[in-house]
Amino acid sequence: MGGMPTFIIGGAIRKMREEEAKKKMPMASESDQENESVGLRVGPLAWKWPPVYPYDDELFLLPDAEPPIINPLAAATGESVEDTDEDRIKREEKSRVAVGEFWKTEPDTKEFLSDASVNNLRNHLAFYLKEGDDVLEFGAGEDSYFPKGLKLGSHVGVAYTADKMKLNPSITELITADLNDVEEERGVRSEDVKGLGQGRFDKIVMTNTVDFLTRPREVFRTAWFLLKPGGTMIVPFSSRDAYKPAFEKVQTKMWRTMNDDQHMWVAGSFFQFSAGDGWEGLKGFDISPPKPNNFIQEKLDKTTSMYVVQATKASLSSTIDPNDPTSFFSSSLWLTPVMESRDKMLIAPRLGRAWEKANEEGRKHIEGNTEVLVKIYESLVKMDSFAFPFNLQAQLATDLMSDMDFDGNDLQITNLRMGLGLSPPNDSFWGPVGKLTGAMVPEDKVSLLAHIVPRFGKNGEEGERRLQDFVSGLEPTCSALRRKCGGMDEGDVQLAATELLAAEVMRVGRGGGKEEFARFVTAMSKEDVEGVLERRKGYKREAEEEMKKMVKEREEERKRAEEEREKMMKQMEEARENRTMRFNPETGAFEEVEGSEGE
């Protein structure tokens, strides 16, 4: 029989399989695999995330969706090329209608899954679903692949249409809802889904549905809201091309263009960017059936690869631990819309420190004011991150929340926007203030905003008069300090002037007005002014030191996790090269390979 010698073919096949196995080696330690189902591929320490949500809306477009309207003339002149919000809403609505028509007559995904894949999925779910569990299923159909005979407390199904769910004997309650119709940054819009109640379910399962979500963060936020603390969301999905011909028109661009390994990391990121640390124990499984040993048969085999990403809802801190107030603020921000994970990470320790320094009344104010952060960050997210860095944004938000007068009323938010330069400054206040504080550094301007903004809309006519006294007193105070402190840097002159005015003139109950303030400034010595600056800069140095400490601790934690990961990967690589150990996906453990030297 002619052809290529079998030993050459065998060597090529063996090498190809070894390379493939190397790519799929699990990034999970033996301790990670304890008490888990088989096939654990990515352990909790192996995930890495960028600081902000990394995906453009375009990645979630469906094949038939209309692309954003681009104005060629605007593009040529450097103006905005994005379509309007109204255009975007119209496009999304048109896409939703088309998708809705598809789901009314959708084929059954089950016919595209191999028996071996379905069996592995059923075994995986059997490991985590328990008798009496209350289970919510997003994207439910006629078969949920739950273990046969399992008696659940309840099984609520949610899907676009009810037809397939009615054929599912496990479902005890069904809800029709479009999971792609969402309130941006918040969750699924359906009142029926919201009405299921916070913290109701032990498990949420979403099988072969993540690839159809055009707003996945909102769906995962909703799942977090509906889960009990300690409850688990399980997200199984098939390989990219498992049911491509029939379902491609409703799969997002992300799912159509990325490979299966990327899909696992993407699905994991939806947990991270929906509620951040509100999810814990994030894990990724490869529960694909083994491929045939025969190379030719492997090419012909229709076995479907199957993966699972899952995480558990962390417990929300209901009270503040005086020894660790940061934990309370961190958990209270898990579902805060508008804010990115990076922002929450920056502001939680600042709020914790502000709480520690406040009196009892101030602490209650800070605790009850976290909802106002949304209003603050709706403005801050529009700022240029280079001109106004994220750490300064977090500091401003903390200072505002710590002020007893700040409640986020419309007048305060309007003036915050003018002070940030997001709205045109008015001639009566922000115009002159901007001109007379031009030499101040950004950090000092942040402090000035924190002094001024809470005064708006407070204390009636007296409060308004104090604001006008601040404006009218700024130029003469700067002039007096220049004469008193010859040679002082202009930025320091403006800083001292604004600090004095904010402390003595702007606050109701302090000082007796412009005349008394003028006498106070006249009586100050150069040393007095320098003392004001030293105290102010002392606060800044303290904040900088706290920031350095936080960055150092975070970097040490990152290095520790990286070292743990590298150590684990090195051990597995040595085991592979020595061919004395292998990972057995059926047992979820490393095992000695018998007779490896003879292979």
PALO-843038 format. One record per residue (C-alpha): residue number from 1; residue in three letters; x, y, z. Coordinates in pm, 1 decimal, padded with zeros to 6 digits. Layout:
<nodes>
 pos code        x        y        z
 NUM  ala        X        Y        Z
...
</nodes>
This chain:
<nodes>
 pos code        x        y        z
   1  met  00000.0  00000.0  00000.0
   2  gly  00150.2  00332.3 -00107.7
   3  gly  00143.5  00672.0  00054.4
   4  met  00329.0  00843.5  00334.4
   5  pro  00489.7  00613.7  00593.5
   6  thr  00265.2  00564.3  00894.7
   7  phe  00534.3  00662.4  01145.6
   8  ile  00555.1  01008.7  00985.9
   9  ile  00177.9  01049.7  00997.9
  10  gly  00168.3  00921.9  01354.5
  11  gly  00439.6  01164.1  01464.7
  12  ala  00263.7  01459.6  01303.7
  13  ile -00065.5  01368.5  01465.1
  14  arg  00100.2  01318.7  01804.6
  15  lys  00278.8  01653.1  01780.4
  16  met -00041.5  01830.6  01678.0
  17  arg -00229.2  01676.9  01970.1
  18  glu  00046.6  01765.3  02214.7
  19  glu  00036.0  02129.2  02102.6
  20  glu -00340.2  02134.0  02131.3
  21  ala -00322.8  01979.4  02479.0
  22  lys -00064.2  02238.8  02582.5
  23  lys -00300.8  02518.9  02481.7
  24  lys -00580.9  02365.6  02683.9
  25  met -00388.2  02292.9  03001.9
  26  pro -00592.3  02411.5  03298.0
  27  met -00501.0  02732.5  03478.5
  28  ala -00628.4  02600.4  03806.6
  29  ser -00444.8  02460.6  04107.0
  30  glu -00528.3  02137.0  04281.6
  31  ser -00686.4  02333.9  04565.8
  32  asp -00904.1  02516.8  04310.7
  33  gln -01030.7  02181.5  04185.6
  34  glu -01134.8  02055.4  04526.0
  35  asn -01513.3  02030.2  04567.7
  36  glu -01571.0  02131.2  04204.7
  37  ser -01713.8  01948.6  03906.6
  38  val -01475.6  01794.0  03652.8
  39  gly -01319.5  01997.6  03373.9
  40  leu -01212.2  02306.4  03569.3
  41  arg -00998.2  02500.6  03324.8
  42  val -00965.2  02852.1  03472.5
  43  gly -00943.2  02899.0  03849.2
  44  pro -01038.0  03212.4  04045.7
  45  leu -00681.9  03352.9  04046.2
  46  ala -00620.4  03317.4  03674.2
  47  trp -00852.6  03590.7  03543.5
  48  lys -00714.9  03929.9  03442.7
  49  trp -00922.5  04234.9  03354.9
  50  pro -00863.2  04581.1  03210.3
  51  pro -00962.1  04871.8  03439.2
  52  val -01272.9  04962.8  03239.2
  53  tyr -01527.4  04780.4  03021.9
  54  pro -01327.1  04702.4  02706.4
  55  tyr -01597.2  04633.8  02446.4
  56  asp -01739.6  04867.1  02184.7
  57  asp -02110.7  04846.2  02106.5
  58  glu -02019.6  04730.7  01756.0
  59  leu -01908.6  04392.0  01894.4
  60  phe -02267.3  04322.6  01999.9
  61  leu -02423.0  04397.4  01661.8
  62  leu -02624.0  04123.5  01495.6
  63  pro -02554.7  04032.8  01130.9
  64  asp -02864.3  04211.2  01001.0
  65  ala -02828.3  04513.3  01230.5
  66  glu -02771.3  04846.6  01063.8
  67  pro -02429.4  04999.4  01138.4
  68  pro -02406.2  05345.3  01298.8
  69  ile -02470.3  05635.0  01065.1
  70  ile -02142.3  05795.2  00963.6
  71  asn -02126.3  06148.8  00827.3
  72  pro -01833.3  06157.4  00577.5
  73  leu -01816.2  06536.5  00584.7
  74  ala -01800.4  06537.8  00964.0
  75  ala -01527.6  06274.8  00955.7
  76  ala -01324.7  06483.0  00710.9
  77  thr -01349.7  06794.8  00925.2
  78  gly -01272.7  06617.9  01251.1
  79  glu -01622.9  06663.0  01393.5
  80  ser -01820.4  06388.1  01566.1
  81  val -01907.2  06102.1  01331.6
  82  glu -02138.9  05918.7  01568.1
  83  asp -02508.6  05898.2  01505.5
  84  thr -02748.5  06058.1  01750.5
  85  asp -02909.3  05883.4  02045.4
  86  glu -03236.4  05893.4  01853.1
  87  asp -03074.3  05717.5  01556.2
  88  arg -02919.9  05456.3  01783.8
  89  ile -03253.4  05387.9  01955.0
  90  lys -03425.0  05345.3  01617.9
  91  arg -03156.3  05101.2  01501.0
  92  glu -03177.9  04896.6  01819.3
  93  glu -03557.1  04885.0  01803.5
  94  lys -03548.6  04767.8  01441.2
  95  ser -03296.6  04499.4  01535.1
  96  arg -03509.7  04386.9  01830.8
  97  val -03814.4  04348.5  01608.5
  98  ala -03616.2  04131.8  01363.8
  99  val -03478.3  03918.6  01645.6
 100  gly -03825.5  03883.5  01794.5
 101  glu -03958.3  03747.3  01467.0
 102  phe -03675.6  03492.8  01461.0
 103  trp -03739.2  03364.0  01813.2
 104  lys -04107.2  03312.6  01739.4
 105  thr -04011.4  03036.4  01496.8
 106  glu -03668.1  02938.3  01626.6
 107  pro -03535.9  02584.5  01573.5
 108  asp -03446.3  02379.3  01880.1
 109  thr -03082.8  02414.7  01986.6
 110  lys -03093.0  02060.9  02125.3
 111  glu -03082.3  01906.2  01778.7
 112  phe -02741.5  02068.1  01725.7
 113  leu -02587.7  01927.0  02045.3
 114  ser -02435.0  01580.2  02062.0
 115  asp -02564.2  01330.6  02317.0
 116  ala -02222.9  01325.2  02484.1
 117  ser -02224.6  01705.3  02523.5
 118  val -02574.8  01705.3  02667.6
 119  asn -02476.8  01429.2  02909.4
 120  asn -02170.4  01621.9  03029.5
 121  leu -02375.8  01936.1  03075.9
 122  arg -02639.6  01743.9  03270.0
 123  asn -02366.9  01598.6  03493.3
 124  his -02217.4  01941.9  03552.5
 125  leu -02552.2  02088.5  03655.1
 126  ala -02617.2  01784.9  03875.1
 127  phe -02303.6  01871.3  04072.4
 128  tyr -02431.5  02220.3  04163.1
 129  leu -02812.3  02205.2  04164.3
 130  lys -02954.4  02071.8  04489.9
 131  glu -03287.9  01934.2  04603.4
 132  gly -03524.2  02217.0  04695.5
 133  asp -03328.0  02487.9  04511.8
 134  asp -03520.9  02781.9  04369.8
 135  val -03385.6  02813.1  04015.4
 136  leu -03426.0  03085.0  03754.6
 137  glu -03341.4  03000.4  03395.6
 138  phe -03268.6  03274.5  03143.0
 139  gly -03324.7  03167.7  02782.3
 140  ala -03530.3  02866.0  02886.2
 141  gly -03658.2  02615.3  02629.9
 142  glu -03817.0  02274.3  02618.6
 143  asp -03519.3  02103.7  02788.2
 144  ser -03313.1  02262.3  03065.7
 145  tyr -03062.1  01972.2  03083.0
 146  phe -03116.2  01952.3  03458.4
 147  pro -03049.4  01615.4  03624.4
 148  lys -03343.9  01386.0  03580.7
 149  gly -03554.8  01334.5  03891.1
 150  leu -03421.0  01643.9  04070.3
 151  lys -03697.1  01802.0  04280.7
 152  leu -03655.6  02177.4  04283.6
 153  gly -03833.3  02422.4  04508.1
 154  ser -03928.0  02622.9  04199.4
 155  his -03808.9  02659.6  03843.1
 156  val -03887.3  02991.8  03675.5
 157  gly -03821.4  03012.3  03302.5
 158  val -03761.9  03337.2  03113.6
 159  ala -03754.6  03350.3  02733.5
 160  tyr -03868.1  03567.0  02443.9
 161  thr -04166.4  03342.1  02373.0
 162  ala -04353.7  03087.3  02582.4
 163  asp -04401.9  02814.7  02319.3
 164  lys -04090.3  02607.9  02397.1
 165  met -04108.8  02670.0  02772.1
 166  lys -04459.2  02520.6  02782.7
 167  leu -04308.0  02189.2  02670.4
 168  asn -04061.6  02187.3  02961.9
 169  pro -04203.4  01971.2  03245.2
 170  ser -03960.2  02115.7  03502.3
 171  ile -04073.3  02478.2  03471.9
 172  thr -04319.4  02583.5  03741.3
 173  glu -04357.0  02947.0  03629.6
 174  leu -04280.2  03107.7  03296.6
 175  ile -04216.1  03470.2  03200.1
 176  thr -04186.8  03610.7  02849.9
 177  ala -03929.5  03889.3  02827.6
 178  asp -03672.0  04026.4  02585.9
 179  leu -03334.2  04001.6  02759.9
 180  asn -03191.3  04250.9  02511.6
 181  asp -03441.7  04519.5  02611.0
 182  val -03259.7  04682.2  02901.5
 183  glu -03225.3  04998.3  03103.2
 184  glu -02869.4  05098.1  03025.4
 185  glu -02624.5  05038.3  03313.0
 186  arg -02906.8  04901.5  03530.2
 187  gly -03072.8  04580.5  03414.7
 188  val -03340.8  04402.9  03212.3
 189  arg -03636.6  04635.2  03159.7
 190  ser -03909.9  04372.5  03213.8
 191  glu -04127.5  04451.1  03516.5
 192  asp -04214.3  04080.5  03542.6
 193  val -03845.6  03992.2  03578.0
 194  lys -03783.4  04271.4  03831.4
 195  gly -04093.1  04161.2  04018.8
 196  leu -03941.1  03820.4  04090.5
 197  gly -03779.0  03987.3  04389.2
 198  gln -03430.9  04064.6  04513.8
 199  gly -03238.7  03769.1  04651.6
 200  arg -03501.2  03508.6  04563.7
 201  phe -03303.1  03237.5  04379.3
 202  asp -03041.6  02983.3  04484.3
 203  lys -02921.1  02930.0  04127.7
 204  ile -02955.3  03105.4  03793.2
 205  val -02879.6  02902.9  03480.8
 206  met -02835.9  03055.4  03134.7
 207  thr -02756.4  02782.7  02880.5
 208  asn -02662.4  02867.6  02520.8
 209  thr -02794.7  03220.2  02559.2
 210  val -02493.4  03443.6  02628.4
 211  asp -02402.5  03447.4  02257.1
 212  phe -02734.7  03619.3  02176.5
 213  leu -02708.8  03900.3  02434.9
 214  thr -02655.4  04248.0  02295.0
 215  arg -02646.6  04400.4  02646.1
 216  pro -02484.7  04126.1  02857.5
 217  arg -02374.4  04348.8  03147.5
 218  glu -02733.6  04444.8  03223.2
 219  val -02847.4  04080.6  03213.7
 220  phe -02570.4  03977.3  03454.4
 221  arg -02658.2  04273.0  03681.7
 222  thr -03018.0  04152.8  03690.5
 223  ala -02902.7  03801.4  03773.1
 224  trp -02690.5  03933.1  04061.6
 225  phe -02989.6  04126.4  04195.4
 226  leu -03217.2  03821.4  04182.5
 227  leu -02970.2  03575.3  04339.6
 228  lys -02948.4  03505.8  04710.5
 229  pro -02609.8  03587.0  04868.3
 230  gly -02410.5  03269.2  04818.3
 231  gly -02621.6  03177.5  04515.4
 232  thr -02451.8  03078.6  04189.7
 233  met -02503.1  03186.4  03829.2
 234  ile -02408.5  02910.9  03581.4
 235  val -02351.6  03005.3  03217.2
 236  pro -02296.0  02706.4  02983.2
 237  phe -02231.1  02766.2  02613.6
 238  ser -02141.4  02558.5  02309.5
 239  ser -01858.8  02601.6  02062.1
 240  arg -01890.7  02892.2  01820.8
 241  asp -02004.8  02688.6  01521.3
 242  ala -02222.9  02435.4  01704.3
 243  tyr -02548.3  02568.4  01559.3
 244  lys -02412.0  02834.7  01327.8
 245  pro -02627.9  02776.8  01019.3
 246  ala -02955.9  02803.7  01204.2
 247  phe -02876.3  03067.0  01466.9
 248  glu -02603.3  03283.7  01317.0
 249  lys -02841.7  03567.8  01235.7
 250  val -02907.9  03628.1  01607.9
 251  gln -02553.6  03570.8  01737.3
 252  thr -02358.2  03884.7  01820.0
 253  lys -02054.0  03983.9  01617.8
 254  met -01835.7  03907.1  01921.5
 255  trp -01953.2  03548.8  01928.2
 256  arg -01925.1  03498.6  01552.5
 257  thr -01569.1  03630.0  01526.0
 258  met -01395.9  03509.9  01845.0
 259  asn -01282.9  03155.8  01921.4
 260  asp -01399.3  02931.2  02204.9
 261  asp -01107.2  03013.9  02437.2
 262  gln -01180.3  03384.0  02394.6
 263  his -01548.4  03319.8  02463.6
 264  met -01463.4  03178.2  02806.9
 265  trp -01271.0  03493.1  02902.7
 266  val -01538.3  03718.4  02754.5
 267  ala -01814.1  03540.2  02946.7
 268  gly -01604.5  03575.6  03261.7
 269  ser -01565.2  03946.6  03197.5
 270  phe -01942.8  03991.8  03195.0
 271  phe -01942.8  03882.3  03558.7
 272  gln -01657.1  04119.2  03641.6
 273  phe -01800.8  04422.8  03465.5
 274  ser -02155.6  04375.9  03590.2
 275  ala -02100.1  04370.6  03966.9
 276  gly -01722.1  04348.3  04015.8
 277  asp -01632.9  04206.5  04357.3
 278  gly -02001.8  04132.3  04405.3
 279  trp -01916.9  03807.7  04226.4
 280  glu -01665.7  03570.1  04382.5
 281  gly -01520.6  03229.9  04298.4
 282  leu -01532.2  03291.6  03921.2
 283  lys -01443.0  02968.6  03741.3
 284  gly -01430.1  02843.9  03382.6
 285  phe -01488.7  02478.6  03284.0
 286  asp -01424.4  02284.5  02965.9
 287  ile -01675.2  02000.3  02981.2
 288  ser -01635.4  01899.3  02616.3
 289  pro -01652.6  01524.8  02547.6
 290  pro -01313.9  01369.0  02460.3
 291  lys -01236.7  01354.7  02091.1
 292  pro -01188.1  01014.7  01922.5
 293  asn -00835.7  00869.9  01918.7
 294  asn -00861.7  00796.3  01548.6
 295  phe -00753.8  01105.0  01353.7
 296  ile -00984.5  01042.9  01059.4
 297  gln -01281.2  00972.7  01285.2
 298  glu -01201.8  01291.5  01478.4
 299  lys -01251.6  01492.4  01160.8
 300  leu -01584.0  01325.0  01095.7
 301  asp -01712.4  01331.5  01451.8
 302  lys -01996.5  01571.6  01531.0
 303  thr -01920.8  01596.5  01904.4
 304  thr -02003.1  01944.6  02032.1
 305  ser -01756.2  02123.3  02255.0
 306  met -01916.8  02260.3  02571.5
 307  tyr -01797.0  02517.9  02825.2
 308  val -01925.6  02670.5  03148.9
 309  val -01840.8  02993.8  03330.1
 310  gln -01992.5  03048.4  03672.9
 311  ala -01958.3  03260.8  03985.7
 312  thr -02120.7  03308.0  04324.7
 313  lys -02290.3  03619.6  04458.6
 314  ala -02091.7  03764.2  04748.0
 315  ser -02265.4  03867.3  05068.5
 316  leu -02347.0  04237.8  05092.8
 317  ser -02216.2  04418.4  05401.9
 318  ser -02526.8  04548.5  05580.5
 319  thr -02343.9  04727.9  05860.7
 320  ile -02011.6  04906.9  05883.6
 321  asp -01728.9  04733.9  06064.3
 322  pro -01537.7  05017.7  06236.9
 323  asn -01216.1  04823.5  06173.5
 324  asp -01288.0  04791.5  05800.6
 325  pro -01535.6  05056.2  05675.1
 326  thr -01399.3  05022.0  05319.8
 327  ser -01565.3  04680.7  05281.7
 328  phe -01909.3  04830.1  05341.0
 329  phe -01862.6  05102.9  05080.4
 330  ser -01707.6  04860.8  04834.4
 331  ser -02006.5  04625.9  04853.9
 332  ser -02258.0  04912.3  04842.5
 333  leu -02109.7  05013.5  04505.0
 334  trp -02124.2  04670.8  04336.6
 335  leu -02430.6  04753.2  04125.4
 336  thr -02387.5  05130.1  04108.6
 337  pro -02447.7  05228.2  03744.4
 338  val -02224.5  05467.0  03547.7
 339  met -01918.9  05391.3  03763.4
 340  glu -01655.0  05158.1  03622.5
 341  ser -01477.7  04897.5  03836.5
 342  arg -01173.9  05125.9  03842.6
 343  asp -01380.7  05412.7  03988.3
 344  lys -01531.9  05191.3  04257.2
 345  met -01187.8  05060.3  04350.2
 346  leu -01057.8  05416.5  04388.1
 347  ile -01345.7  05566.8  04580.7
 348  ala -01432.5  05290.8  04830.8
 349  pro -01116.4  05332.7  05045.6
 350  arg -01154.9  05711.8  05031.8
 351  leu -01510.6  05687.4  05159.5
 352  gly -01387.9  05451.8  05429.6
 353  arg -01126.4  05703.1  05544.3
 354  ala -01377.2  05991.1  05531.8
 355  trp -01618.1  05785.3  05745.2
 356  glu -01346.9  05714.7  06001.3
 357  lys -01269.2  06086.8  06037.6
 358  ala -01633.1  06204.2  06054.2
 359  asn -01846.0  06256.3  06366.2
 360  glu -02159.9  06048.8  06420.7
 361  glu -02381.0  06282.8  06217.1
 362  gly -02126.1  06295.5  05937.2
 363  arg -02097.7  05917.5  05929.0
 364  lys -02473.1  05875.9  05888.9
 365  his -02466.0  06132.0  05607.1
 366  ile -02192.3  05944.6  05419.6
 367  glu -02360.9  05606.3  05470.6
 368  gly -02693.1  05730.0  05334.9
 369  asn -02549.9  05929.5  05047.1
 370  thr -02405.7  05660.0  04821.6
 371  glu -02696.0  05690.1  04574.7
 372  val -02581.8  06046.0  04503.4
 373  leu -02260.7  05902.5  04354.1
 374  val -02455.2  05815.8  04040.1
 375  lys -02538.9  06182.8  03983.8
 376  ile -02178.6  06286.7  04045.4
 377  tyr -02030.7  06027.0  03811.3
 378  glu -02280.7  06098.5  03536.2
 379  ser -02082.8  06423.5  03505.9
 380  leu -01737.2  06288.5  03587.9
 381  val -01747.3  06014.9  03320.4
 382  lys -01762.8  06289.3  03058.7
 383  met -01435.1  06442.9  03177.6
 384  asp -01109.7  06400.5  02988.4
 385  ser -00921.8  06144.4  03198.7
 386  phe -00588.8  06312.3  03118.1
 387  ala -00694.6  06662.4  03216.8
 388  phe -00882.0  06535.2  03521.4
 389  pro -00734.2  06197.6  03628.3
 390  phe -00947.4  05923.1  03779.1
 391  asn -00794.5  05955.9  04125.5
 392  leu -00890.5  06325.5  04136.7
 393  gln -01241.6  06239.9  04022.0
 394  ala -01267.9  05992.4  04310.5
 395  gln -01135.5  06251.7  04554.3
 396  leu -01388.1  06513.2  04440.1
 397  ala -01674.6  06263.4  04469.2
 398  thr -01563.1  06168.9  04820.3
 399  asp -01530.7  06531.3  04931.2
 400  leu -01876.9  06614.0  04798.4
 401  met -02037.1  06314.3  04965.8
 402  ser -01868.0  06401.4  05295.0
 403  asp -02012.7  06752.9  05299.4
 404  met -02327.1  06778.9  05511.5
 405  asp -02481.7  07029.3  05268.0
 406  phe -02439.9  06812.3  04958.3
 407  asp -02747.6  06612.3  04861.1
 408  gly -02713.6  06615.6  04481.4
 409  asn -03002.1  06857.4  04416.7
 410  asp -03047.4  06986.6  04061.5
 411  leu -02883.8  07322.2  04136.7
 412  gln -02576.5  07152.9  04283.6
 413  ile -02537.7  06919.6  03984.7
 414  thr -02584.7  07211.1  03741.6
 415  asn -02309.8  07405.8  03915.4
 416  leu -02087.1  07098.2  03934.4
 417  arg -02109.9  07071.0  03556.5
 418  met -02025.7  07440.0  03514.7
 419  gly -01735.4  07411.4  03757.7
 420  leu -01601.9  07111.8  03562.2
 421  gly -01636.4  07296.5  03232.2
 422  leu -01900.7  07056.9  03098.2
 423  ser -02154.2  07338.1  03069.9
 424  pro -02087.4  07702.7  02976.0
 425  pro -01996.7  07900.9  03291.4
 426  asn -02242.9  08167.9  03401.1
 427  asp -02125.4  08529.3  03416.0
 428  ser -02238.1  08578.6  03774.4
 429  phe -02019.3  08313.1  03937.1
 430  trp -01819.1  08054.8  03745.0
 431  gly -01692.3  08294.1  03477.5
 432  pro -01511.8  08523.8  03723.4
 433  val -01405.4  08236.2  03951.2
 434  gly -01245.9  08058.8  03654.9
 435  lys -01048.3  08369.4  03553.9
 436  leu -00927.1  08442.4  03907.0
 437  thr -00810.5  08084.8  03983.7
 438  gly -00630.2  08010.1  03657.7
 439  ala -00289.2  07956.8  03825.2
 440  met -00412.8  07687.4  04066.6
 441  val -00310.3  07327.2  03999.2
 442  pro -00583.7  07069.5  03922.3
 443  glu -00568.7  06910.1  04268.9
 444  asp -00639.8  07246.5  04433.1
 445  lys -00922.1  07320.9  04192.7
 446  val -01082.1  06989.1  04292.9
 447  ser -01072.0  07103.4  04655.2
 448  leu -01224.3  07437.4  04554.9
 449  leu -01513.3  07264.2  04375.4
 450  ala -01575.1  07053.1  04685.6
 451  his -01594.5  07375.0  04892.6
 452  ile -01827.7  07558.2  04656.4
 453  val -02073.4  07313.6  04496.2
 454  pro -02248.6  07199.7  04819.5
 455  arg -02336.5  07562.1  04901.2
 456  phe -02577.4  07594.9  04608.0
 457  gly -02944.3  07549.4  04684.3
 458  lys -02881.7  07565.6  05058.4
 459  asn -02956.6  07819.2  05335.4
 460  gly -03190.5  08036.1  05122.7
 461  glu -03107.1  08401.6  05066.9
 462  glu -02827.0  08394.0  05323.7
 463  gly -02656.5  08111.2  05138.3
 464  glu -02690.3  08293.1  04805.7
 465  arg -02543.2  08610.0  04957.0
 466  arg -02244.6  08415.5  05088.5
 467  leu -02175.4  08274.9  04740.3
 468  gln -02177.9  08625.5  04593.5
 469  asp -01948.6  08744.9  04874.0
 470  phe -01704.1  08473.8  04769.4
 471  val -01699.4  08599.1  04408.9
 472  ser -01674.0  08967.7  04495.2
 473  gly -01410.9  08901.8  04762.0
 474  leu -01180.4  08684.1  04552.9
 475  glu -00989.8  08954.3  04362.4
 476  pro -00932.4  09190.4  04661.6
 477  thr -00823.9  08897.0  04881.2
 478  cys -00568.0  08784.6  04622.0
 479  ser -00439.1  09143.3  04597.0
 480  ala -00405.4  09171.1  04975.7
 481  leu -00212.5  08842.2  04996.6
 482  arg  00022.5  08943.2  04715.0
 483  arg  00113.7  09259.4  04904.9
 484  lys  00146.9  09073.1  05232.6
 485  cys  00350.1  08781.2  05088.8
 486  gly  00573.3  08938.1  04824.7
 487  gly  00726.0  08683.5  04587.5
 488  met  00476.9  08408.0  04670.9
 489  asp  00384.5  08181.1  04377.4
 490  glu  00060.2  08301.4  04215.0
 491  gly -00095.1  07955.2  04241.4
 492  asp -00029.9  07958.9  04618.1
 493  val -00177.2  08309.7  04645.5
 494  gln -00498.8  08193.9  04477.1
 495  leu -00506.1  07874.8  04683.5
 496  ala -00471.7  08065.4  05012.9
 497  ala -00735.1  08321.1  04905.0
 498  thr -00992.5  08055.5  04810.1
 499  glu -00924.9  07853.7  05126.3
 500  leu -00977.9  08157.6  05347.7
 501  leu -01288.7  08274.4  05163.6
 502  ala -01440.9  07926.0  05157.6
 503  ala -01382.1  07877.4  05529.9
 504  glu -01475.1  08222.5  05660.9
 505  val -01719.4  08376.7  05412.5
 506  met -01903.3  08104.1  05223.4
 507  arg -02028.6  07892.3  05514.0
 508  val -02335.8  08017.8  05695.8
 509  gly -02266.7  08045.3  06065.9
 510  arg -01901.6  08132.3  06016.8
 511  gly -01776.7  08493.6  06020.8
 512  gly -01974.9  08812.5  05999.4
 513  gly -01959.6  08898.3  05631.6
 514  lys -01726.2  09081.5  05393.5
 515  glu -01627.3  09363.6  05628.8
 516  glu -01524.2  09135.3  05912.8
 517  phe -01337.5  08910.0  05667.8
 518  ala -01147.2  09208.2  05526.2
 519  arg -01032.0  09306.3  05876.8
 520  phe -00932.8  08942.1  05941.2
 521  val -00716.5  08923.4  05627.0
 522  thr -00557.1  09261.9  05697.5
 523  ala -00452.3  09146.3  06045.1
 524  met -00291.7  08823.4  05914.2
 525  ser  00087.9  08799.2  05897.9
 526  lys  00285.2  08634.1  05621.7
 527  glu  00348.5  08344.1  05861.3
 528  asp -00026.3  08307.4  05914.8
 529  val -00083.4  08279.7  05539.0
 530  glu  00199.3  08028.7  05505.2
 531  gly  00037.8  07829.5  05787.8
 532  val -00288.8  07814.0  05591.6
 533  leu -00097.9  07683.8  05289.1
 534  glu  00098.2  07432.7  05496.0
 535  arg -00219.3  07288.4  05647.4
 536  arg -00382.0  07267.8  05304.6
 537  lys -00077.8  07106.0  05147.1
 538  gly -00048.8  06875.9  05447.1
 539  tyr -00390.8  06734.7  05362.8
 540  lys -00272.5  06683.6  05006.6
 541  arg  00045.4  06506.7  05117.7
 542  glu -00157.9  06283.2  05346.2
 543  ala -00392.3  06193.4  05060.0
 544  glu -00094.8  06124.2  04831.8
 545  glu  00064.4  05897.2  05091.9
 546  glu -00262.4  05708.6  05137.1
 547  met -00287.0  05670.2  04760.5
 548  lys  00070.7  05538.2  04739.0
 549  lys -00003.9  05292.5  05017.1
 550  met -00318.3  05169.4  04842.3
 551  val -00135.3  05133.9  04508.2
 552  lys  00150.1  04947.9  04678.1
 553  glu -00086.4  04706.3  04853.3
 554  arg -00274.2  04642.6  04530.7
 555  glu  00051.2  04581.9  04341.3
 556  glu  00173.1  04341.6  04610.5
 557  glu -00154.3  04150.2  04586.0
 558  arg -00123.8  04141.5  04205.4
 559  lys  00233.3  04011.0  04227.7
 560  arg  00132.2  03750.1  04482.5
 561  ala -00145.9  03623.4  04256.5
 562  glu  00089.2  03631.9  03954.2
 563  glu  00357.1  03435.1  04139.1
 564  glu  00096.4  03180.3  04246.3
 565  arg -00020.4  03151.5  03886.5
 566  glu  00334.2  03116.1  03747.0
 567  lys  00423.2  02855.1  04009.0
 568  met  00113.7  02655.0  03923.5
 569  met  00176.2  02676.6  03548.5
 570  lys  00542.3  02578.0  03592.3
 571  gln  00444.0  02270.3  03790.6
 572  met  00194.5  02167.0  03525.7
 573  glu  00444.4  02231.4  03245.3
 574  glu  00706.0  02016.1  03420.8
 575  ala  00449.8  01743.4  03466.5
 576  arg  00362.9  01756.3  03096.7
 577  glu  00725.3  01751.9  02983.3
 578  asn  00818.2  01468.4  03218.4
 579  arg  00507.4  01283.0  03103.3
 580  thr  00463.3  01139.1  03452.2
 581  met  00148.0  01332.9  03533.9
 582  arg -00158.5  01432.9  03337.5
 583  phe -00482.8  01616.8  03406.8
 584  asn -00781.9  01384.9  03392.5
 585  pro -01093.4  01591.5  03304.3
 586  glu -01320.5  01308.0  03417.6
 587  thr -01186.3  01306.4  03774.0
 588  gly -01075.6  01670.8  03789.5
 589  ala -00732.6  01574.7  03927.0
 590  phe -00368.2  01523.5  03823.5
 591  glu -00280.8  01155.3  03792.1
 592  glu  00036.0  00955.4  03732.6
 593  val  00069.8  00816.1  03380.7
 594  glu  00156.6  00450.0  03382.5
 595  gly  00412.5  00329.9  03129.8
 596  ser  00485.7  00679.6  03004.7
 597  glu  00841.7  00591.9  02904.4
 598  gly  00718.0  00338.7  02655.0
 599  glu  00492.4  00579.3  02467.4
</nodes>
